[in-house]
C-alpha cells in the first residue's frame, strides 16, 4: 500500500499533536491551580479563567478533530497486530474522545451555574445560566471524575505507543506522523522503462 493509505492525513496529525500537547498542559494547569490559596483574592480566579479559556478552545479543536474523523477513515492497523490489541486500541480511543468531550462540557456548564461571568481570554461570554451550587457541584464532580479517567487513559495510550515503537516496531506510531519525503516518493510507482528501438546492423 502507498504511504497515503498507511498514515493519517496531515490535518489529523496536526490536530492530534496540538490537542495532545494542550490536553497535557491543561491537566497540569488544573492540578496546579487548585493548590493556589484563595487569599489574596484574584490570583486563583485569574488562573481559573485561563484554564476555562483553554478548555473552551480545546473543546472546539476536539469537535473539529471528530468532524474530520467522521469523513476520513483512519489507516488500517498492521495485520500482525493481535485482535485483542486492536479491540483495546479502539476502546481506548473511544473513551479518550468521550472524556475529552465530557470535560469541556462539564467545565463550561459548571461555570455557567455560578454568579460569576465566564471570561474567554478576558472577553465576557453571554450569561445564560443561574446561580445553583447544587448543579455547580454536580458538574464539578463530573469534571473531576472525567479528568482522573482521562489521565489513566492517556497513560495507557502513551505506554501502548512506546510498546509499538520500541518493542513491536510495527509502524503503529509512524501512522500518526508526517510522511518523510523519501517514503512519499517511494510510494509512487516508477514509470516503465522506455523501450528503445533496436538498431539495424
Sine and cosine of phi, psi and omega as CSV:
sin_phi,cos_phi,sin_psi,cos_psi,sin_omega,cos_omega
0.00,0.00,0.48,-0.88,0.01,-1.00
-0.96,0.28,0.27,-0.96,-0.02,-1.00
-0.88,0.47,-0.57,0.82,-0.05,-1.00
-0.90,0.43,-0.35,0.94,0.00,-1.00
-0.98,-0.17,-0.08,1.00,-0.03,-1.00
-0.92,-0.40,-0.01,1.00,0.06,-1.00
-0.77,-0.64,0.30,-0.95,0.06,-1.00
-0.95,0.30,0.34,-0.94,0.04,-1.00
-0.92,0.39,0.35,-0.94,-0.01,-1.00
-0.86,0.51,-0.64,0.77,0.02,-1.00
-0.88,0.47,-0.69,0.73,0.01,-1.00
-0.90,0.43,-0.64,0.77,0.00,-1.00
-0.91,0.42,-0.70,0.72,0.00,-1.00
-0.89,0.45,-0.72,0.70,-0.01,-1.00
-0.91,0.42,-0.61,0.79,0.00,-1.00
-0.87,0.49,-0.78,0.62,-0.05,-1.00
-0.96,0.30,-0.57,0.82,0.04,-1.00
-0.91,0.42,-0.74,0.68,0.01,-1.00
-0.92,0.40,-0.64,0.77,-0.01,-1.00
-0.87,0.50,-0.73,0.69,0.01,-1.00
-0.91,0.42,-0.68,0.74,-0.02,-1.00
-0.92,0.40,-0.61,0.79,0.02,-1.00
-0.90,0.43,-0.69,0.72,0.03,-1.00
-0.89,0.45,-0.67,0.74,0.03,-1.00
-0.91,0.42,-0.62,0.78,0.01,-1.00
-0.92,0.40,-0.64,0.77,0.05,-1.00
-0.90,0.43,-0.71,0.71,0.02,-1.00
-0.88,0.48,-0.67,0.74,0.02,-1.00
-0.90,0.43,-0.67,0.74,-0.01,-1.00
-0.90,0.44,-0.66,0.75,0.02,-1.00
-0.93,0.37,-0.53,0.84,-0.02,-1.00
-0.98,0.20,-0.64,0.77,-0.15,-0.99
-0.94,0.34,-0.43,0.90,0.02,-1.00
-0.96,0.30,-0.17,0.98,0.06,-1.00
-1.00,-0.02,-0.13,0.99,0.00,-1.00
-0.94,0.33,0.78,-0.63,0.02,-1.00
-0.92,0.39,0.47,-0.88,-0.01,-1.00
-0.97,0.22,-0.22,0.98,0.04,-1.00
-0.86,-0.52,0.79,-0.62,0.08,1.00
-0.96,0.29,0.51,-0.86,-0.03,-1.00
-0.93,0.36,0.49,-0.87,0.06,-1.00
0.94,-0.34,-0.69,0.73,-0.05,-1.00
-0.92,0.40,-0.77,0.64,0.00,-1.00
-0.88,0.47,-0.69,0.72,-0.02,-1.00
-0.89,0.45,-0.62,0.79,-0.02,-1.00
-0.91,0.42,-0.64,0.77,0.03,-1.00
-0.95,0.31,-0.54,0.84,0.10,-1.00
-0.89,0.45,-0.62,0.79,0.04,-1.00
-0.92,0.40,-0.61,0.80,0.08,-1.00
-0.89,0.45,-0.69,0.73,0.02,-1.00
-0.87,0.49,-0.68,0.73,0.01,-1.00
-0.91,0.41,-0.64,0.77,-0.01,-1.00
-0.90,0.43,-0.69,0.72,0.05,-1.00
-0.90,0.43,-0.63,0.78,0.01,-1.00
-0.89,0.46,-0.66,0.75,0.04,-1.00
-0.90,0.43,-0.68,0.74,0.04,-1.00
-0.88,0.47,-0.68,0.73,0.03,-1.00
-0.89,0.46,-0.63,0.78,0.02,-1.00
-0.86,0.51,-0.66,0.75,0.03,-1.00
-0.92,0.40,-0.70,0.72,0.01,-1.00
-0.89,0.46,-0.63,0.78,0.01,-1.00
-0.92,0.40,-0.63,0.78,0.07,-1.00
-0.90,0.44,-0.64,0.77,0.06,-1.00
-0.89,0.46,-0.66,0.75,0.02,-1.00
-0.89,0.45,-0.67,0.75,0.02,-1.00
-0.91,0.41,-0.67,0.75,0.02,-1.00
-0.89,0.46,-0.65,0.76,0.03,-1.00
-0.91,0.41,-0.62,0.78,-0.02,-1.00
-0.92,0.40,-0.58,0.82,-0.03,-1.00
-0.90,0.44,-0.51,0.86,-0.07,-1.00
-0.96,-0.28,0.04,1.00,0.02,-1.00
-0.70,-0.71,0.93,-0.36,-0.01,-1.00
-0.92,0.39,0.66,-0.75,0.03,-1.00
-0.94,0.34,0.44,-0.90,0.04,-1.00
-0.91,0.42,0.49,-0.87,-0.05,-1.00
-0.93,0.37,0.50,-0.87,0.10,-0.99
-0.97,0.24,0.40,-0.92,-0.02,-1.00
-0.84,0.54,0.60,-0.80,0.01,-1.00
-0.91,0.41,-0.39,0.92,0.00,-1.00
-0.98,0.20,-0.14,0.99,-0.04,-1.00
-0.97,0.23,0.78,-0.62,-0.01,-1.00
-0.86,0.51,0.46,-0.89,-0.04,-1.00
-0.89,0.46,-0.60,0.80,-0.03,-1.00
-0.93,0.37,-0.54,0.84,0.05,-1.00
-0.94,0.35,-0.60,0.80,0.05,-1.00
-0.90,0.44,-0.69,0.72,0.02,-1.00
-0.91,0.42,-0.64,0.77,0.02,-1.00
-0.91,0.42,-0.63,0.77,0.02,-1.00
-0.90,0.43,-0.68,0.74,0.02,-1.00
-0.90,0.43,-0.67,0.75,0.02,-1.00
-0.90,0.43,-0.67,0.74,0.01,-1.00
-0.89,0.46,-0.68,0.74,0.00,-1.00
-0.90,0.43,-0.67,0.74,0.00,-1.00
-0.91,0.42,-0.66,0.75,0.04,-1.00
-0.93,0.38,-0.59,0.81,0.06,-1.00
-0.88,0.48,-0.74,0.68,0.02,-1.00
-0.88,0.47,-0.65,0.76,0.00,-1.00
-0.88,0.48,-0.73,0.68,0.01,-1.00
-0.91,0.42,-0.63,0.77,-0.02,-1.00
-0.93,0.36,-0.33,0.95,0.10,-0.99
-1.00,0.02,-0.68,0.74,-0.03,-1.00
-0.89,0.46,-0.62,0.79,-0.09,-1.00
-0.90,0.44,-0.81,0.59,0.02,-1.00
-0.91,0.41,-0.56,0.83,0.01,-1.00
-0.92,0.40,-0.74,0.67,0.00,-1.00
-0.91,0.41,-0.59,0.80,0.05,-1.00
-0.91,0.41,-0.67,0.74,0.02,-1.00
-0.92,0.40,-0.69,0.72,0.01,-1.00
-0.90,0.44,-0.66,0.75,0.02,-1.00
-0.88,0.48,-0.60,0.80,0.03,-1.00
-0.96,0.28,-0.40,0.92,-0.01,-1.00
-0.97,0.24,-0.45,0.89,-0.03,-1.00
-1.00,-0.08,0.69,0.72,0.10,-0.99
-0.72,-0.70,0.18,-0.98,0.02,-1.00
-0.99,0.10,-0.06,1.00,-0.03,-1.00
-1.00,-0.08,0.62,-0.78,0.01,-1.00
-0.95,0.30,0.40,-0.92,0.08,-1.00
-1.00,-0.07,0.85,-0.53,-0.01,-1.00
-0.96,-0.29,0.81,-0.58,0.06,-1.00
-0.97,-0.23,0.99,-0.12,-0.09,-1.00
0.76,0.65,0.72,0.69,0.06,-1.00
1.00,-0.05,-0.26,0.97,-0.02,-1.00
-1.00,-0.05,0.81,-0.59,-0.04,-1.00
-0.97,0.25,0.82,-0.58,0.03,-1.00
-1.00,0.03,0.40,-0.92,0.02,-1.00
-0.85,0.53,0.70,-0.72,-0.02,-1.00
-1.00,-0.09,0.91,-0.42,0.00,-1.00
-0.90,-0.43,-0.32,0.95,-0.04,-1.00
-1.00,0.09,-0.17,-0.99,0.01,-1.00
-0.64,-0.77,0.23,-0.97,-0.05,-1.00
-0.97,0.23,0.95,-0.31,-0.02,-1.00
-0.64,-0.77,0.99,-0.11,0.00,-1.00
-0.84,0.54,-0.55,0.83,-0.02,-1.00
-0.91,0.41,-0.76,0.65,0.01,-1.00
-0.92,0.39,-0.58,0.81,0.03,-1.00
-0.89,0.45,-0.71,0.71,0.02,-1.00
-0.91,0.41,-0.61,0.79,0.02,-1.00
-0.89,0.47,-0.73,0.69,0.02,-1.00
-0.90,0.43,-0.59,0.81,0.02,-1.00
-0.91,0.42,-0.63,0.78,0.03,-1.00
-0.92,0.40,-0.67,0.74,0.05,-1.00
-0.88,0.47,-0.69,0.73,-0.01,-1.00
-0.88,0.48,-0.70,0.71,-0.03,-1.00
-0.93,0.36,-0.67,0.74,0.01,-1.00
-0.89,0.46,-0.69,0.72,0.03,-1.00
-0.89,0.45,-0.57,0.82,0.02,-1.00
-0.91,0.42,-0.68,0.73,0.00,-1.00
-0.90,0.44,-0.70,0.71,0.02,-1.00
-0.90,0.44,-0.64,0.76,0.00,-1.00
-0.89,0.45,-0.66,0.75,0.03,-1.00
-0.87,0.50,-0.68,0.73,0.02,-1.00
-0.91,0.42,-0.66,0.75,0.00,-1.00
-0.91,0.41,-0.63,0.78,0.03,-1.00
-0.91,0.42,-0.65,0.76,0.03,-1.00
-0.87,0.49,-0.68,0.73,0.04,-1.00
-0.91,0.42,-0.66,0.75,-0.01,-1.00
-0.88,0.48,-0.72,0.70,0.00,-1.00
-0.93,0.38,-0.67,0.74,0.02,-1.00
-0.88,0.48,-0.66,0.75,0.03,-1.00
-0.91,0.41,-0.64,0.77,0.02,-1.00
-0.89,0.46,-0.67,0.74,0.03,-1.00
-0.90,0.45,-0.65,0.76,0.02,-1.00
-0.88,0.48,-0.73,0.68,-0.02,-1.00
-0.93,0.36,-0.50,0.87,-0.06,-1.00
-0.98,0.18,-0.72,0.69,-0.12,-0.99
-0.99,-0.13,-0.47,0.89,-0.07,-1.00
-0.97,-0.23,-0.86,0.51,-0.05,-1.00
-0.96,0.29,-0.62,0.78,-0.02,-1.00
0.78,0.63,0.75,0.66,-0.08,-1.00
-0.96,-0.27,0.14,0.99,0.07,-1.00
1.00,0.10,0.13,0.99,-0.01,-1.00
-0.90,0.43,-0.70,0.72,-0.01,-1.00
-0.92,0.40,-0.61,0.79,-0.02,-1.00
-0.91,0.42,-0.33,0.95,0.04,-1.00
-0.89,0.46,-0.51,0.86,-0.02,-1.00
-0.97,-0.24,0.70,0.71,0.06,-1.00
-0.61,-0.79,0.26,-0.96,-0.03,-1.00
-0.96,0.27,0.67,-0.74,-0.02,-1.00
-0.92,0.38,0.80,-0.60,0.06,-1.00
-0.92,0.40,0.49,-0.87,-0.03,-1.00
-0.83,0.56,-0.64,0.77,-0.04,-1.00
-0.92,0.40,-0.57,0.82,0.03,-1.00
-0.94,0.33,-0.61,0.79,0.00,-1.00
-0.91,0.41,-0.64,0.77,0.00,-1.00
-0.95,0.31,-0.50,0.87,0.01,-1.00
-0.95,0.32,-0.38,0.92,-0.02,-1.00
-0.97,0.23,-0.20,0.98,0.01,-1.00
-1.00,0.03,0.82,-0.57,-0.03,-1.00
-0.93,0.38,0.74,-0.67,-0.01,-1.00
-0.92,0.39,0.54,-0.84,0.01,-1.00
-0.94,0.35,0.58,-0.82,0.00,-1.00
-0.89,0.46,0.59,-0.81,-0.03,-1.00
-0.89,0.45,0.59,-0.80,0.00,-1.00
-0.95,0.31,0.77,-0.64,0.00,-1.00
-0.99,0.13,0.89,-0.46,-0.01,-1.00
-1.00,-0.02,0.62,-0.78,0.01,-1.00
-0.93,0.36,0.66,-0.75,0.01,-1.00
-0.96,0.27,0.70,-0.71,0.02,-1.00
-0.97,0.23,0.67,-0.75,0.06,-1.00
-0.96,0.29,0.65,-0.76,0.01,-1.00
-0.92,0.40,0.00,0.00,0.00,0.00
